């Protein structure tokens, strides 16, 4: 039971809708990732990467570079790890959610970290530029900042969705989280440590993995509620 006073029947309908929509997005994301990955393996050049590089060159400014430097830190391994530990503790001991929510959050974060690292090594794509200042080291595809921030801030979006907040508050907060995900992702292209296709691949992988974890969590919660009724 997520919150006291919440109807089981309402949550069951919500769960079904979220699972169906999630699986559709997973299918689309998997297809997009596979298409990009196939071209990366063949070391093909992408027109969209060249176009993105041209756009960045046309809007470069010192103040924007400084801003993007700060934005990209919100998706760094250090920041995401610290925030993840804090959220995990809050889900276990502070926020009135089922303990399964905390467990699946941990699974989602650990899983995306292992997936990203494994795929980077498997594809071995070199970065546009190696800039240690912005964590621009190692292989390029998919973008780790993108996958990590997508799963972390995306899970926060899920938590807000199932919370008792008003619809207007949910739209406002989740809109902010979505902008954060996109801003972190695009900052990697602006700072020239990733290709645009690294970002697309990272978003596709991140959202796909996130929704798989959420679907599994929703099924687990539904089974628990059903068991309590019998």
Rosetta constraint file for C-alpha pairs under 8 A:
AtomPair CA 1 CA 6 HARMONIC 7.84 0.50
AtomPair CA 1 CA 97 HARMONIC 7.45 0.50
AtomPair CA 1 CA 98 HARMONIC 6.44 0.50
AtomPair CA 1 CA 221 HARMONIC 7.62 0.50
AtomPair CA 1 CA 225 HARMONIC 6.57 0.50
AtomPair CA 2 CA 6 HARMONIC 7.48 0.50
AtomPair CA 2 CA 96 HARMONIC 6.73 0.50
AtomPair CA 2 CA 97 HARMONIC 4.90 0.50
AtomPair CA 2 CA 98 HARMONIC 5.80 0.50
AtomPair CA 3 CA 96 HARMONIC 6.61 0.50
AtomPair CA 3 CA 97 HARMONIC 6.91 0.50
AtomPair CA 3 CA 164 HARMONIC 7.97 0.50
AtomPair CA 6 CA 10 HARMONIC 7.74 0.50
AtomPair CA 6 CA 11 HARMONIC 7.64 0.50
AtomPair CA 7 CA 11 HARMONIC 6.45 0.50
AtomPair CA 8 CA 12 HARMONIC 6.17 0.50
AtomPair CA 8 CA 225 HARMONIC 7.05 0.50
AtomPair CA 9 CA 13 HARMONIC 6.49 0.50
AtomPair CA 10 CA 14 HARMONIC 6.30 0.50
AtomPair CA 11 CA 15 HARMONIC 5.94 0.50
AtomPair CA 12 CA 16 HARMONIC 6.26 0.50
AtomPair CA 12 CA 222 HARMONIC 6.58 0.50
AtomPair CA 13 CA 17 HARMONIC 6.34 0.50
AtomPair CA 14 CA 18 HARMONIC 6.12 0.50
AtomPair CA 15 CA 19 HARMONIC 6.05 0.50
AtomPair CA 15 CA 218 HARMONIC 5.95 0.50
AtomPair CA 15 CA 219 HARMONIC 7.64 0.50
AtomPair CA 15 CA 222 HARMONIC 7.69 0.50
AtomPair CA 16 CA 20 HARMONIC 6.18 0.50
AtomPair CA 17 CA 21 HARMONIC 6.09 0.50
AtomPair CA 18 CA 22 HARMONIC 5.71 0.50
AtomPair CA 18 CA 215 HARMONIC 7.38 0.50
AtomPair CA 19 CA 23 HARMONIC 6.05 0.50
AtomPair CA 19 CA 214 HARMONIC 7.97 0.50
AtomPair CA 19 CA 215 HARMONIC 5.23 0.50
AtomPair CA 19 CA 218 HARMONIC 7.67 0.50
AtomPair CA 20 CA 24 HARMONIC 6.42 0.50
AtomPair CA 21 CA 25 HARMONIC 6.34 0.50
AtomPair CA 22 CA 26 HARMONIC 6.06 0.50
AtomPair CA 22 CA 211 HARMONIC 5.46 0.50
AtomPair CA 22 CA 212 HARMONIC 7.38 0.50
AtomPair CA 22 CA 215 HARMONIC 7.12 0.50
AtomPair CA 23 CA 27 HARMONIC 6.13 0.50
AtomPair CA 23 CA 211 HARMONIC 7.32 0.50
AtomPair CA 23 CA 212 HARMONIC 7.46 0.50
AtomPair CA 24 CA 28 HARMONIC 6.36 0.50
AtomPair CA 25 CA 29 HARMONIC 5.89 0.50
AtomPair CA 25 CA 207 HARMONIC 7.84 0.50
AtomPair CA 25 CA 208 HARMONIC 6.85 0.50
AtomPair CA 25 CA 211 HARMONIC 7.96 0.50
AtomPair CA 26 CA 30 HARMONIC 5.90 0.50
AtomPair CA 26 CA 207 HARMONIC 7.20 0.50
AtomPair CA 26 CA 208 HARMONIC 4.46 0.50
AtomPair CA 26 CA 209 HARMONIC 7.68 0.50
AtomPair CA 26 CA 211 HARMONIC 6.82 0.50
AtomPair CA 26 CA 212 HARMONIC 7.32 0.50
AtomPair CA 27 CA 31 HARMONIC 6.24 0.50
AtomPair CA 27 CA 208 HARMONIC 7.79 0.50
AtomPair CA 28 CA 32 HARMONIC 6.24 0.50
AtomPair CA 29 CA 33 HARMONIC 6.08 0.50
AtomPair CA 29 CA 204 HARMONIC 4.42 0.50
AtomPair CA 29 CA 205 HARMONIC 6.62 0.50
AtomPair CA 29 CA 207 HARMONIC 7.25 0.50
AtomPair CA 29 CA 208 HARMONIC 5.85 0.50
AtomPair CA 30 CA 34 HARMONIC 6.03 0.50
AtomPair CA 30 CA 204 HARMONIC 6.57 0.50
AtomPair CA 30 CA 205 HARMONIC 6.96 0.50
AtomPair CA 30 CA 208 HARMONIC 6.79 0.50
AtomPair CA 31 CA 35 HARMONIC 6.19 0.50
AtomPair CA 32 CA 36 HARMONIC 6.33 0.50
AtomPair CA 32 CA 201 HARMONIC 7.28 0.50
AtomPair CA 32 CA 204 HARMONIC 6.62 0.50
AtomPair CA 33 CA 37 HARMONIC 5.87 0.50
AtomPair CA 33 CA 200 HARMONIC 7.66 0.50
AtomPair CA 33 CA 201 HARMONIC 5.11 0.50
AtomPair CA 33 CA 204 HARMONIC 5.81 0.50
AtomPair CA 33 CA 205 HARMONIC 6.59 0.50
AtomPair CA 34 CA 38 HARMONIC 6.01 0.50
AtomPair CA 35 CA 39 HARMONIC 6.67 0.50
AtomPair CA 36 CA 40 HARMONIC 6.18 0.50
AtomPair CA 36 CA 197 HARMONIC 7.06 0.50
AtomPair CA 36 CA 201 HARMONIC 6.73 0.50
AtomPair CA 37 CA 41 HARMONIC 6.13 0.50
AtomPair CA 37 CA 123 HARMONIC 7.88 0.50
AtomPair CA 37 CA 201 HARMONIC 7.65 0.50
AtomPair CA 38 CA 42 HARMONIC 6.51 0.50
AtomPair CA 39 CA 43 HARMONIC 6.18 0.50
AtomPair CA 39 CA 44 HARMONIC 5.37 0.50
AtomPair CA 40 CA 44 HARMONIC 5.96 0.50
AtomPair CA 40 CA 123 HARMONIC 7.22 0.50
AtomPair CA 40 CA 125 HARMONIC 7.29 0.50
AtomPair CA 41 CA 123 HARMONIC 6.21 0.50
AtomPair CA 45 CA 49 HARMONIC 7.82 0.50
AtomPair CA 46 CA 50 HARMONIC 6.81 0.50
AtomPair CA 46 CA 197 HARMONIC 7.75 0.50
AtomPair CA 47 CA 51 HARMONIC 6.20 0.50
AtomPair CA 48 CA 52 HARMONIC 6.04 0.50
AtomPair CA 48 CA 196 HARMONIC 7.02 0.50
AtomPair CA 48 CA 197 HARMONIC 7.52 0.50
AtomPair CA 49 CA 53 HARMONIC 6.20 0.50
AtomPair CA 49 CA 195 HARMONIC 5.78 0.50
AtomPair CA 49 CA 196 HARMONIC 5.21 0.50
AtomPair CA 49 CA 197 HARMONIC 6.48 0.50
AtomPair CA 50 CA 54 HARMONIC 6.27 0.50
AtomPair CA 51 CA 55 HARMONIC 6.31 0.50
AtomPair CA 52 CA 56 HARMONIC 6.25 0.50
AtomPair CA 52 CA 189 HARMONIC 7.68 0.50
AtomPair CA 52 CA 196 HARMONIC 6.51 0.50
AtomPair CA 53 CA 57 HARMONIC 6.24 0.50
AtomPair CA 53 CA 189 HARMONIC 7.69 0.50
AtomPair CA 53 CA 190 HARMONIC 7.90 0.50
AtomPair CA 54 CA 58 HARMONIC 6.30 0.50
AtomPair CA 55 CA 59 HARMONIC 6.49 0.50
AtomPair CA 56 CA 60 HARMONIC 5.95 0.50
AtomPair CA 56 CA 189 HARMONIC 7.84 0.50
AtomPair CA 56 CA 190 HARMONIC 5.73 0.50
AtomPair CA 60 CA 64 HARMONIC 6.84 0.50
AtomPair CA 60 CA 65 HARMONIC 7.10 0.50
AtomPair CA 61 CA 65 HARMONIC 6.13 0.50
AtomPair CA 62 CA 66 HARMONIC 6.28 0.50
AtomPair CA 63 CA 67 HARMONIC 6.20 0.50
AtomPair CA 64 CA 68 HARMONIC 6.04 0.50
AtomPair CA 65 CA 69 HARMONIC 6.10 0.50
AtomPair CA 65 CA 190 HARMONIC 7.80 0.50
AtomPair CA 65 CA 191 HARMONIC 7.22 0.50
AtomPair CA 66 CA 70 HARMONIC 6.53 0.50
AtomPair CA 67 CA 71 HARMONIC 6.21 0.50
AtomPair CA 68 CA 72 HARMONIC 5.96 0.50
AtomPair CA 68 CA 187 HARMONIC 5.31 0.50
AtomPair CA 68 CA 190 HARMONIC 7.41 0.50
AtomPair CA 68 CA 191 HARMONIC 7.28 0.50
AtomPair CA 69 CA 73 HARMONIC 6.66 0.50
AtomPair CA 69 CA 134 HARMONIC 7.07 0.50
AtomPair CA 69 CA 187 HARMONIC 7.47 0.50
AtomPair CA 69 CA 191 HARMONIC 7.60 0.50
AtomPair CA 70 CA 74 HARMONIC 7.22 0.50
AtomPair CA 71 CA 75 HARMONIC 7.69 0.50
AtomPair CA 71 CA 183 HARMONIC 6.90 0.50
AtomPair CA 71 CA 184 HARMONIC 5.80 0.50
AtomPair CA 71 CA 187 HARMONIC 6.82 0.50
AtomPair CA 72 CA 76 HARMONIC 6.71 0.50
AtomPair CA 72 CA 134 HARMONIC 7.54 0.50
AtomPair CA 72 CA 145 HARMONIC 7.66 0.50
AtomPair CA 72 CA 183 HARMONIC 7.82 0.50
AtomPair CA 72 CA 184 HARMONIC 4.97 0.50
AtomPair CA 72 CA 185 HARMONIC 7.69 0.50
AtomPair CA 72 CA 187 HARMONIC 5.74 0.50
AtomPair CA 72 CA 188 HARMONIC 6.77 0.50
AtomPair CA 73 CA 79 HARMONIC 7.03 0.50
AtomPair CA 73 CA 134 HARMONIC 7.84 0.50
AtomPair CA 73 CA 184 HARMONIC 7.95 0.50
AtomPair CA 74 CA 79 HARMONIC 6.12 0.50
AtomPair CA 74 CA 80 HARMONIC 7.15 0.50
AtomPair CA 74 CA 149 HARMONIC 7.87 0.50
AtomPair CA 74 CA 184 HARMONIC 6.94 0.50
AtomPair CA 75 CA 79 HARMONIC 6.59 0.50
AtomPair CA 75 CA 80 HARMONIC 6.03 0.50
AtomPair CA 75 CA 145 HARMONIC 5.00 0.50
AtomPair CA 75 CA 146 HARMONIC 7.16 0.50
AtomPair CA 75 CA 148 HARMONIC 6.76 0.50
AtomPair CA 75 CA 149 HARMONIC 5.23 0.50
AtomPair CA 75 CA 184 HARMONIC 6.14 0.50
AtomPair CA 76 CA 80 HARMONIC 6.03 0.50
AtomPair CA 76 CA 135 HARMONIC 7.60 0.50
AtomPair CA 76 CA 145 HARMONIC 5.91 0.50
AtomPair CA 77 CA 81 HARMONIC 5.83 0.50
AtomPair CA 77 CA 145 HARMONIC 7.41 0.50
AtomPair CA 77 CA 148 HARMONIC 7.81 0.50
AtomPair CA 78 CA 82 HARMONIC 6.22 0.50
AtomPair CA 79 CA 83 HARMONIC 6.09 0.50
AtomPair CA 80 CA 84 HARMONIC 5.86 0.50
AtomPair CA 80 CA 148 HARMONIC 7.19 0.50
AtomPair CA 80 CA 149 HARMONIC 7.15 0.50
AtomPair CA 80 CA 152 HARMONIC 7.29 0.50
AtomPair CA 81 CA 85 HARMONIC 6.25 0.50
AtomPair CA 82 CA 86 HARMONIC 6.36 0.50
AtomPair CA 83 CA 87 HARMONIC 6.08 0.50
AtomPair CA 84 CA 88 HARMONIC 5.96 0.50
AtomPair CA 84 CA 109 HARMONIC 7.78 0.50
AtomPair CA 84 CA 152 HARMONIC 7.28 0.50
AtomPair CA 85 CA 89 HARMONIC 6.26 0.50
AtomPair CA 86 CA 90 HARMONIC 6.23 0.50
AtomPair CA 87 CA 91 HARMONIC 6.04 0.50
AtomPair CA 88 CA 92 HARMONIC 6.28 0.50
AtomPair CA 88 CA 102 HARMONIC 5.59 0.50
AtomPair CA 88 CA 105 HARMONIC 7.22 0.50
AtomPair CA 88 CA 106 HARMONIC 7.02 0.50
AtomPair CA 89 CA 93 HARMONIC 6.06 0.50
AtomPair CA 89 CA 94 HARMONIC 7.47 0.50
AtomPair CA 89 CA 102 HARMONIC 7.98 0.50
AtomPair CA 90 CA 94 HARMONIC 4.66 0.50
AtomPair CA 90 CA 95 HARMONIC 5.74 0.50
AtomPair CA 91 CA 95 HARMONIC 5.15 0.50
AtomPair CA 91 CA 96 HARMONIC 7.37 0.50
AtomPair CA 91 CA 97 HARMONIC 6.48 0.50
AtomPair CA 91 CA 99 HARMONIC 7.06 0.50
AtomPair CA 91 CA 101 HARMONIC 7.08 0.50
AtomPair CA 91 CA 102 HARMONIC 5.27 0.50
AtomPair CA 92 CA 97 HARMONIC 7.84 0.50
AtomPair CA 92 CA 99 HARMONIC 5.82 0.50
AtomPair CA 92 CA 102 HARMONIC 5.97 0.50
AtomPair CA 97 CA 101 HARMONIC 6.61 0.50
AtomPair CA 98 CA 102 HARMONIC 7.58 0.50
AtomPair CA 98 CA 221 HARMONIC 7.98 0.50
AtomPair CA 99 CA 103 HARMONIC 6.50 0.50
AtomPair CA 100 CA 104 HARMONIC 6.05 0.50
AtomPair CA 100 CA 217 HARMONIC 7.12 0.50
AtomPair CA 100 CA 220 HARMONIC 7.86 0.50
AtomPair CA 100 CA 221 HARMONIC 7.54 0.50
AtomPair CA 101 CA 105 HARMONIC 6.04 0.50
AtomPair CA 101 CA 217 HARMONIC 6.91 0.50
AtomPair CA 102 CA 106 HARMONIC 6.28 0.50
AtomPair CA 103 CA 107 HARMONIC 6.29 0.50
AtomPair CA 104 CA 108 HARMONIC 6.00 0.50
AtomPair CA 104 CA 213 HARMONIC 6.60 0.50
AtomPair CA 104 CA 214 HARMONIC 7.63 0.50
AtomPair CA 104 CA 217 HARMONIC 6.36 0.50
AtomPair CA 105 CA 109 HARMONIC 6.31 0.50
AtomPair CA 105 CA 155 HARMONIC 7.29 0.50
AtomPair CA 105 CA 213 HARMONIC 7.99 0.50
AtomPair CA 106 CA 110 HARMONIC 6.03 0.50
AtomPair CA 107 CA 111 HARMONIC 5.65 0.50
AtomPair CA 107 CA 213 HARMONIC 7.68 0.50
AtomPair CA 108 CA 112 HARMONIC 6.11 0.50
AtomPair CA 108 CA 151 HARMONIC 7.03 0.50
AtomPair CA 108 CA 209 HARMONIC 7.25 0.50
AtomPair CA 108 CA 210 HARMONIC 6.38 0.50
AtomPair CA 108 CA 213 HARMONIC 6.06 0.50
AtomPair CA 109 CA 113 HARMONIC 6.29 0.50
AtomPair CA 109 CA 148 HARMONIC 7.29 0.50
AtomPair CA 109 CA 151 HARMONIC 6.76 0.50
AtomPair CA 109 CA 152 HARMONIC 6.92 0.50
AtomPair CA 110 CA 114 HARMONIC 6.36 0.50
AtomPair CA 111 CA 115 HARMONIC 6.06 0.50
AtomPair CA 112 CA 116 HARMONIC 5.91 0.50
AtomPair CA 112 CA 147 HARMONIC 6.89 0.50
AtomPair CA 112 CA 148 HARMONIC 6.76 0.50
AtomPair CA 112 CA 151 HARMONIC 7.49 0.50
AtomPair CA 112 CA 206 HARMONIC 7.09 0.50
AtomPair CA 112 CA 209 HARMONIC 7.02 0.50
AtomPair CA 113 CA 117 HARMONIC 6.21 0.50
AtomPair CA 113 CA 144 HARMONIC 7.82 0.50
AtomPair CA 113 CA 148 HARMONIC 6.99 0.50
AtomPair CA 114 CA 118 HARMONIC 6.02 0.50
AtomPair CA 115 CA 119 HARMONIC 6.06 0.50
AtomPair CA 116 CA 120 HARMONIC 6.07 0.50
AtomPair CA 116 CA 142 HARMONIC 6.64 0.50
AtomPair CA 116 CA 143 HARMONIC 7.79 0.50
AtomPair CA 116 CA 144 HARMONIC 6.19 0.50
AtomPair CA 116 CA 147 HARMONIC 7.27 0.50
AtomPair CA 117 CA 121 HARMONIC 6.45 0.50
AtomPair CA 117 CA 144 HARMONIC 7.85 0.50
AtomPair CA 118 CA 122 HARMONIC 6.17 0.50
AtomPair CA 119 CA 123 HARMONIC 6.02 0.50
AtomPair CA 119 CA 141 HARMONIC 7.31 0.50
AtomPair CA 119 CA 142 HARMONIC 7.14 0.50
AtomPair CA 120 CA 124 HARMONIC 5.70 0.50
AtomPair CA 120 CA 125 HARMONIC 7.25 0.50
AtomPair CA 120 CA 139 HARMONIC 5.57 0.50
AtomPair CA 120 CA 140 HARMONIC 6.53 0.50
AtomPair CA 120 CA 141 HARMONIC 5.42 0.50
AtomPair CA 120 CA 142 HARMONIC 6.27 0.50
AtomPair CA 121 CA 139 HARMONIC 6.90 0.50
AtomPair CA 123 CA 141 HARMONIC 6.78 0.50
AtomPair CA 124 CA 139 HARMONIC 5.61 0.50
AtomPair CA 124 CA 140 HARMONIC 7.32 0.50
AtomPair CA 124 CA 141 HARMONIC 7.36 0.50
AtomPair CA 125 CA 139 HARMONIC 5.45 0.50
AtomPair CA 125 CA 140 HARMONIC 5.31 0.50
AtomPair CA 125 CA 141 HARMONIC 5.83 0.50
AtomPair CA 126 CA 138 HARMONIC 7.73 0.50
AtomPair CA 126 CA 139 HARMONIC 5.37 0.50
AtomPair CA 126 CA 140 HARMONIC 5.62 0.50
AtomPair CA 127 CA 136 HARMONIC 7.65 0.50
AtomPair CA 127 CA 137 HARMONIC 7.85 0.50
AtomPair CA 127 CA 138 HARMONIC 7.75 0.50
AtomPair CA 127 CA 139 HARMONIC 6.23 0.50
AtomPair CA 127 CA 140 HARMONIC 4.95 0.50
AtomPair CA 127 CA 193 HARMONIC 5.96 0.50
AtomPair CA 127 CA 194 HARMONIC 5.83 0.50
AtomPair CA 127 CA 195 HARMONIC 7.33 0.50
AtomPair CA 128 CA 192 HARMONIC 6.06 0.50
AtomPair CA 128 CA 193 HARMONIC 5.76 0.50
AtomPair CA 128 CA 194 HARMONIC 6.05 0.50
AtomPair CA 128 CA 195 HARMONIC 6.66 0.50
AtomPair CA 129 CA 136 HARMONIC 7.25 0.50
AtomPair CA 129 CA 192 HARMONIC 5.96 0.50
AtomPair CA 129 CA 193 HARMONIC 5.27 0.50
AtomPair CA 129 CA 194 HARMONIC 7.70 0.50
AtomPair CA 130 CA 136 HARMONIC 5.16 0.50
AtomPair CA 130 CA 137 HARMONIC 5.56 0.50
AtomPair CA 130 CA 193 HARMONIC 6.39 0.50
AtomPair CA 131 CA 135 HARMONIC 6.53 0.50
AtomPair CA 131 CA 136 HARMONIC 4.54 0.50
AtomPair CA 131 CA 137 HARMONIC 6.47 0.50
AtomPair CA 131 CA 193 HARMONIC 6.67 0.50
AtomPair CA 132 CA 136 HARMONIC 5.05 0.50
AtomPair CA 132 CA 137 HARMONIC 5.80 0.50
AtomPair CA 134 CA 191 HARMONIC 7.77 0.50
AtomPair CA 134 CA 193 HARMONIC 7.67 0.50
AtomPair CA 136 CA 193 HARMONIC 5.16 0.50
AtomPair CA 136 CA 194 HARMONIC 7.88 0.50
AtomPair CA 140 CA 193 HARMONIC 7.76 0.50
AtomPair CA 140 CA 194 HARMONIC 6.09 0.50
AtomPair CA 140 CA 195 HARMONIC 7.72 0.50
AtomPair CA 140 CA 198 HARMONIC 6.64 0.50
AtomPair CA 141 CA 194 HARMONIC 7.99 0.50
AtomPair CA 141 CA 198 HARMONIC 4.99 0.50
AtomPair CA 141 CA 201 HARMONIC 7.35 0.50
AtomPair CA 141 CA 202 HARMONIC 7.68 0.50
AtomPair CA 142 CA 146 HARMONIC 7.99 0.50
AtomPair CA 142 CA 147 HARMONIC 7.64 0.50
AtomPair CA 142 CA 198 HARMONIC 4.76 0.50
AtomPair CA 142 CA 199 HARMONIC 6.74 0.50
AtomPair CA 142 CA 201 HARMONIC 5.55 0.50
AtomPair CA 142 CA 202 HARMONIC 4.93 0.50
AtomPair CA 143 CA 147 HARMONIC 6.33 0.50
AtomPair CA 143 CA 194 HARMONIC 6.94 0.50
AtomPair CA 143 CA 198 HARMONIC 5.27 0.50
AtomPair CA 143 CA 199 HARMONIC 5.68 0.50
AtomPair CA 143 CA 201 HARMONIC 7.43 0.50
AtomPair CA 143 CA 202 HARMONIC 5.20 0.50
AtomPair CA 144 CA 148 HARMONIC 5.88 0.50
AtomPair CA 144 CA 202 HARMONIC 7.03 0.50
AtomPair CA 145 CA 149 HARMONIC 5.96 0.50
AtomPair CA 145 CA 184 HARMONIC 7.17 0.50
AtomPair CA 145 CA 185 HARMONIC 6.85 0.50
AtomPair CA 145 CA 188 HARMONIC 7.86 0.50
AtomPair CA 146 CA 150 HARMONIC 5.87 0.50
AtomPair CA 146 CA 181 HARMONIC 7.24 0.50
AtomPair CA 146 CA 184 HARMONIC 6.81 0.50
AtomPair CA 146 CA 185 HARMONIC 5.06 0.50
AtomPair CA 146 CA 199 HARMONIC 6.31 0.50
AtomPair CA 146 CA 202 HARMONIC 5.31 0.50
AtomPair CA 146 CA 203 HARMONIC 6.19 0.50
AtomPair CA 146 CA 206 HARMONIC 7.35 0.50
AtomPair CA 147 CA 151 HARMONIC 6.27 0.50
AtomPair CA 147 CA 202 HARMONIC 4.91 0.50
AtomPair CA 147 CA 203 HARMONIC 6.09 0.50
AtomPair CA 147 CA 205 HARMONIC 6.68 0.50
AtomPair CA 147 CA 206 HARMONIC 4.48 0.50
AtomPair CA 147 CA 207 HARMONIC 7.91 0.50
AtomPair CA 148 CA 152 HARMONIC 6.11 0.50
AtomPair CA 148 CA 206 HARMONIC 7.10 0.50
AtomPair CA 149 CA 153 HARMONIC 5.65 0.50
AtomPair CA 149 CA 154 HARMONIC 7.50 0.50
AtomPair CA 149 CA 181 HARMONIC 5.94 0.50
AtomPair CA 149 CA 184 HARMONIC 7.51 0.50
AtomPair CA 150 CA 154 HARMONIC 5.28 0.50
AtomPair CA 150 CA 181 HARMONIC 5.77 0.50
AtomPair CA 150 CA 203 HARMONIC 6.66 0.50
AtomPair CA 150 CA 206 HARMONIC 5.45 0.50
AtomPair CA 150 CA 207 HARMONIC 6.42 0.50
AtomPair CA 150 CA 210 HARMONIC 7.89 0.50
AtomPair CA 151 CA 155 HARMONIC 5.87 0.50
AtomPair CA 151 CA 206 HARMONIC 5.63 0.50
AtomPair CA 151 CA 207 HARMONIC 6.65 0.50
AtomPair CA 151 CA 209 HARMONIC 7.63 0.50
AtomPair CA 151 CA 210 HARMONIC 5.43 0.50
AtomPair CA 152 CA 156 HARMONIC 6.55 0.50
AtomPair CA 153 CA 157 HARMONIC 6.35 0.50
AtomPair CA 153 CA 177 HARMONIC 6.00 0.50
AtomPair CA 153 CA 178 HARMONIC 7.56 0.50
AtomPair CA 153 CA 180 HARMONIC 7.87 0.50
AtomPair CA 153 CA 181 HARMONIC 6.85 0.50
AtomPair CA 154 CA 158 HARMONIC 6.45 0.50
AtomPair CA 154 CA 177 HARMONIC 7.41 0.50
AtomPair CA 154 CA 178 HARMONIC 7.53 0.50
AtomPair CA 154 CA 207 HARMONIC 7.65 0.50
AtomPair CA 154 CA 210 HARMONIC 7.21 0.50
AtomPair CA 155 CA 159 HARMONIC 6.27 0.50
AtomPair CA 155 CA 210 HARMONIC 7.18 0.50
AtomPair CA 156 CA 160 HARMONIC 6.22 0.50
AtomPair CA 156 CA 177 HARMONIC 7.75 0.50
AtomPair CA 157 CA 161 HARMONIC 6.20 0.50
AtomPair CA 157 CA 173 HARMONIC 7.94 0.50
AtomPair CA 157 CA 174 HARMONIC 5.34 0.50
AtomPair CA 157 CA 177 HARMONIC 6.82 0.50
AtomPair CA 157 CA 178 HARMONIC 8.00 0.50
AtomPair CA 158 CA 162 HARMONIC 6.45 0.50
AtomPair CA 159 CA 163 HARMONIC 6.13 0.50
AtomPair CA 160 CA 165 HARMONIC 7.39 0.50
AtomPair CA 160 CA 170 HARMONIC 6.14 0.50
AtomPair CA 160 CA 173 HARMONIC 7.77 0.50
AtomPair CA 160 CA 174 HARMONIC 7.16 0.50
AtomPair CA 161 CA 170 HARMONIC 6.44 0.50
AtomPair CA 165 CA 169 HARMONIC 6.22 0.50
AtomPair CA 165 CA 170 HARMONIC 6.34 0.50
AtomPair CA 166 CA 170 HARMONIC 6.24 0.50
AtomPair CA 167 CA 171 HARMONIC 6.19 0.50
AtomPair CA 168 CA 172 HARMONIC 6.21 0.50
AtomPair CA 169 CA 173 HARMONIC 6.08 0.50
AtomPair CA 170 CA 174 HARMONIC 5.80 0.50
AtomPair CA 171 CA 175 HARMONIC 5.72 0.50
AtomPair CA 172 CA 176 HARMONIC 6.38 0.50
AtomPair CA 173 CA 177 HARMONIC 6.43 0.50
AtomPair CA 174 CA 178 HARMONIC 6.09 0.50
AtomPair CA 175 CA 179 HARMONIC 6.24 0.50
AtomPair CA 176 CA 180 HARMONIC 6.24 0.50
AtomPair CA 177 CA 181 HARMONIC 6.36 0.50
AtomPair CA 178 CA 182 HARMONIC 6.37 0.50
AtomPair CA 179 CA 183 HARMONIC 5.89 0.50
AtomPair CA 180 CA 184 HARMONIC 6.07 0.50
AtomPair CA 181 CA 185 HARMONIC 6.21 0.50
AtomPair CA 182 CA 186 HARMONIC 6.05 0.50
AtomPair CA 183 CA 187 HARMONIC 5.96 0.50
AtomPair CA 184 CA 188 HARMONIC 6.77 0.50
AtomPair CA 185 CA 189 HARMONIC 7.33 0.50
AtomPair CA 185 CA 199 HARMONIC 6.04 0.50
AtomPair CA 186 CA 190 HARMONIC 6.34 0.50
AtomPair CA 186 CA 196 HARMONIC 7.95 0.50
AtomPair CA 186 CA 199 HARMONIC 7.41 0.50
AtomPair CA 187 CA 191 HARMONIC 6.03 0.50
AtomPair CA 188 CA 192 HARMONIC 6.34 0.50
AtomPair CA 188 CA 193 HARMONIC 5.71 0.50
AtomPair CA 188 CA 194 HARMONIC 5.57 0.50
AtomPair CA 188 CA 199 HARMONIC 7.88 0.50
AtomPair CA 189 CA 193 HARMONIC 6.27 0.50
AtomPair CA 189 CA 194 HARMONIC 5.14 0.50
AtomPair CA 189 CA 195 HARMONIC 5.88 0.50
AtomPair CA 189 CA 196 HARMONIC 5.96 0.50
AtomPair CA 189 CA 199 HARMONIC 7.77 0.50
AtomPair CA 194 CA 198 HARMONIC 6.08 0.50
AtomPair CA 194 CA 199 HARMONIC 7.31 0.50
AtomPair CA 195 CA 199 HARMONIC 6.86 0.50
AtomPair CA 196 CA 200 HARMONIC 6.45 0.50
AtomPair CA 197 CA 201 HARMONIC 5.96 0.50
AtomPair CA 198 CA 202 HARMONIC 6.01 0.50
AtomPair CA 199 CA 203 HARMONIC 6.09 0.50
AtomPair CA 200 CA 204 HARMONIC 6.14 0.50
AtomPair CA 201 CA 205 HARMONIC 6.05 0.50
AtomPair CA 202 CA 206 HARMONIC 5.78 0.50
AtomPair CA 203 CA 207 HARMONIC 5.94 0.50
AtomPair CA 204 CA 208 HARMONIC 6.01 0.50
AtomPair CA 205 CA 209 HARMONIC 6.07 0.50
AtomPair CA 206 CA 210 HARMONIC 5.99 0.50
AtomPair CA 207 CA 211 HARMONIC 6.02 0.50
AtomPair CA 208 CA 212 HARMONIC 6.21 0.50
AtomPair CA 209 CA 213 HARMONIC 6.28 0.50
AtomPair CA 210 CA 214 HARMONIC 6.20 0.50
AtomPair CA 211 CA 215 HARMONIC 5.90 0.50
AtomPair CA 212 CA 216 HARMONIC 6.22 0.50
AtomPair CA 213 CA 217 HARMONIC 6.10 0.50
AtomPair CA 214 CA 218 HARMONIC 6.03 0.50
AtomPair CA 215 CA 219 HARMONIC 6.22 0.50
AtomPair CA 216 CA 220 HARMONIC 6.22 0.50
AtomPair CA 217 CA 221 HARMONIC 6.15 0.50
AtomPair CA 218 CA 222 HARMONIC 6.00 0.50
AtomPair CA 219 CA 223 HARMONIC 6.12 0.50
AtomPair CA 220 CA 224 HARMONIC 6.25 0.50
AtomPair CA 221 CA 225 HARMONIC 6.24 0.50
AtomPair CA 222 CA 226 HARMONIC 6.09 0.50
AtomPair CA 223 CA 227 HARMONIC 6.05 0.50
AtomPair CA 224 CA 228 HARMONIC 6.29 0.50
AtomPair CA 225 CA 229 HARMONIC 6.47 0.50
AtomPair CA 226 CA 230 HARMONIC 6.67 0.50
